[in-house]
């Protein structure tokens, strides 16, 4: 039986092959949800949009519409962990949200990946590029989603396996 999380073939220089196909990256926050996409070769992640997050059913519907539009092979959701790797209330909320996403976009797989420090990195990057804090709020979640997706792509490139952990939709 073929394991879909294992990849066959190899890239030049003996590196594992990355699965071909577009992916969506999602940064879940209380107020906003950042969404990013990558090219079908998994080389570059780019911002897509910021979805309002307070109305969860509306956010899930919008994410389902983005999945229909972009037709990704999977959706990667950032899982917030503390610096020591433990999960707190924010991680529990993201796990619940990811299960809702998985349920609404079945059969497209949803994976949770470690997102430690992505919002901090995104904020610092925006500030360094001259984006003001107030204006930056609307894009910081998209940039965080780009960082989440880019790190998931790199993890897959290095390991040859799908990144993070699979989310099962509780039907």
Buried (B, 14 or more C-beta within 10 A) or exposed (E): EEEEBEBEEEEEEEEBEBBEBBBBBBBBBEEBBBBBBBEEEBEEBBBBBBBEBEEBEEBBEBBBEBBEEBEBBBBBBBBBBEEEEEEEEBBEBBBEBBBBBBBBBEEBBBBBBBBBBBBEBBBEBBEEEEBEEEEBBEBBBBBBBBBBBBBBBBBBBEEBBBBBBEBEBEE
